[in-house]
Structures are given as structure tokens and as C-alpha cells.
Amino acid sequence: MASTSTSRTKLELEYALRSSPNILYQYISNPSGLQNWFADHVGVKNGENYKFKWDDGTEMDALLVKAVTSKYVRFKIVDALDADEFLEFRIQQDAITLDIDLIITEFVNSGDEESAASIWDAAVDSLRFTIGA
């Protein structure tokens, strides 16, 4: 029996946003904020078990593993191919210019980086519209 192994690639995308870290954090850390731009439906059980659902039928279960107010949120994807895979939203502020960047890190199948980036571009455009950035 042949095994099919898919190579995974860490994808890190950076987006400049005109927002305060506190406001942006609300959109990356709580269900209602995430539902505004990331997933169509976001449910949480016990404060750490997240279920993301999209209207196309796609679902993702994730465990909130770390959250630092106004800095970042990291989720472990429950059914990830590799135990080390995660989804992270990080807020980075330039010390001199005070510009705010949202850095998104996820793992995708090798060869899917461009399509994944396009999906994130559209999601972040929605986030920009929602927060007026």
C-alpha cells in the first residue's frame, strides 16, 4: 500500500493596518471579531475550543494555546497533519513610526502558497473595511 504524504509549508504574511493594537486585538481574539472577517461562524466551548465554519461547508477545530493582549493569538489546529502546525495572528508595532502590522502564520500544502495568500488578502481586505483601516 502506497502512502500519500503531502509536504507542508509555513506561510507568513504581513499586512499594514491603520488601527490601534487594542482594537485590532479584538478582531483576532474573540469569536464575534473573528466572525467579522475570518470565518462565517465562530463558536467557542470552555473558552479555548474554537470551531470555525465557513458557508461553503468547510470547518476547522482549533485549540487556543496562547493569547497575549494586544500582541498575538495562537491556535493549534486539531486535525493538522503535523502536530507542530498552528495558526497565529500577531500584531507588530514599529517602535519609531508606530505603524501596525498584522502578521498571519499558517501551514499550507506545498504549491498552495499563492492561493492561500489570495484568500488571506481577501480576508484582510474585509478586516480593513470592518475596522475602517
C-alpha positions as CSV (number, residue, x, y, z in Angstrom):
1,M,0.0,0.0,0.0
2,A,1.5,3.3,-1.1
3,S,1.4,6.1,1.4
4,T,0.5,9.6,0.3
5,S,2.4,12.2,2.1
6,T,1.8,15.9,1.5
7,S,4.6,18.3,2.2
8,R,3.5,21.3,4.3
9,T,4.9,24.8,4.1
10,K,4.9,27.5,6.7
11,L,3.3,30.6,5.2
12,E,3.8,34.0,6.9
13,L,2.0,37.1,5.5
14,E,2.3,40.6,6.7
15,Y,-0.3,43.3,6.3
16,A,-0.1,47.0,7.2
17,L,-3.2,48.2,9.0
18,R,-4.2,51.6,10.3
19,S,-5.6,50.6,13.7
20,S,-4.6,50.6,17.3
21,P,-3.2,47.3,18.7
22,N,-6.1,47.2,21.2
23,I,-8.8,47.5,18.5
24,L,-7.1,45.0,16.2
25,Y,-6.7,42.5,19.0
26,Q,-10.5,42.4,19.4
27,Y,-10.8,41.2,15.8
28,I,-8.2,38.4,16.2
29,S,-9.0,37.1,19.6
30,N,-12.8,36.9,20.2
31,P,-15.4,35.0,18.3
32,S,-17.5,38.0,17.2
33,G,-14.4,39.8,16.0
34,L,-13.2,36.7,14.0
35,Q,-16.6,36.2,12.6
36,N,-16.5,39.7,11.1
37,W,-13.6,38.9,8.7
38,F,-12.1,35.4,9.2
39,A,-14.9,32.8,9.3
40,D,-18.6,32.9,8.7
41,H,-19.4,31.3,12.1
42,V,-17.2,31.0,15.2
43,G,-18.1,29.0,18.2
44,V,-16.2,28.6,21.5
45,K,-16.5,26.0,24.2
46,N,-14.8,26.3,27.6
47,G,-13.0,29.4,26.4
48,E,-10.4,27.6,24.4
49,N,-12.0,25.1,22.0
50,Y,-12.8,27.1,18.8
51,K,-14.9,25.8,15.8
52,F,-14.5,27.9,12.7
53,K,-17.2,27.3,10.0
54,W,-17.5,28.8,6.5
55,D,-20.6,28.9,4.4
56,D,-19.0,26.6,1.8
57,G,-19.2,23.8,4.4
58,T,-15.6,23.9,5.5
59,E,-14.9,23.6,9.2
60,M,-11.8,23.8,11.4
61,D,-11.5,22.9,15.0
62,A,-8.7,24.7,16.9
63,L,-7.5,25.0,20.4
64,L,-6.5,28.4,21.7
65,V,-3.0,27.8,23.1
66,K,-1.8,31.3,23.8
67,A,-3.1,34.8,23.8
68,V,-1.3,38.0,24.8
69,T,-3.5,41.0,24.9
70,S,-2.8,43.4,22.1
71,K,0.1,41.2,20.8
72,Y,-0.9,37.9,19.4
73,V,-3.2,34.8,19.4
74,R,-2.1,31.3,18.5
75,F,-4.4,28.4,17.7
76,K,-3.4,24.7,17.4
77,I,-5.3,23.1,14.6
78,V,-6.9,19.9,16.0
79,D,-6.7,17.8,12.8
80,A,-3.4,19.2,11.5
81,L,-1.2,16.9,9.5
82,D,1.8,17.8,11.7
83,A,1.4,18.3,15.5
84,D,3.6,21.4,15.3
85,E,1.3,23.3,12.9
86,F,-0.6,26.3,14.2
87,L,-2.5,29.4,13.1
88,E,-1.2,32.7,14.5
89,F,-2.3,36.3,14.3
90,R,0.5,38.6,15.6
91,I,0.3,42.4,16.0
92,Q,3.6,44.1,15.5
93,Q,4.1,47.8,16.1
94,D,7.1,49.7,14.8
95,A,8.8,51.5,17.7
96,I,9.6,54.6,15.7
97,T,6.8,55.1,13.2
98,L,4.1,53.3,15.4
99,D,2.8,51.6,12.2
100,I,0.8,48.5,12.9
101,D,1.3,45.2,11.0
102,L,-0.8,42.1,11.3
103,I,1.3,39.0,10.7
104,I,-0.6,35.8,9.9
105,T,1.2,32.5,10.1
106,E,-0.3,29.2,8.9
107,F,0.7,26.0,7.3
108,V,-0.4,25.0,3.8
109,N,0.2,22.2,1.3
110,S,3.4,22.9,-0.8
111,G,2.3,24.5,-4.0
112,D,-0.8,26.1,-2.5
113,E,1.0,29.2,-1.1
114,E,-0.2,31.6,-3.8
115,S,-3.9,30.6,-3.5
116,A,-3.7,30.7,0.3
117,A,-2.2,34.2,0.2
118,S,-5.0,35.3,-2.1
119,I,-7.6,34.0,0.4
120,W,-5.8,35.9,3.2
121,D,-5.6,39.0,1.1
122,A,-9.4,39.0,0.6
123,A,-10.0,38.3,4.3
124,V,-7.7,41.1,5.4
125,D,-9.4,43.4,2.9
126,S,-12.6,42.6,4.7
127,L,-11.0,43.2,8.1
128,R,-9.7,46.6,6.8
129,F,-13.2,47.5,5.7
130,T,-14.7,46.4,9.0
131,I,-12.3,48.4,11.2
132,G,-12.0,51.4,8.9
133,A,-8.3,50.8,8.3
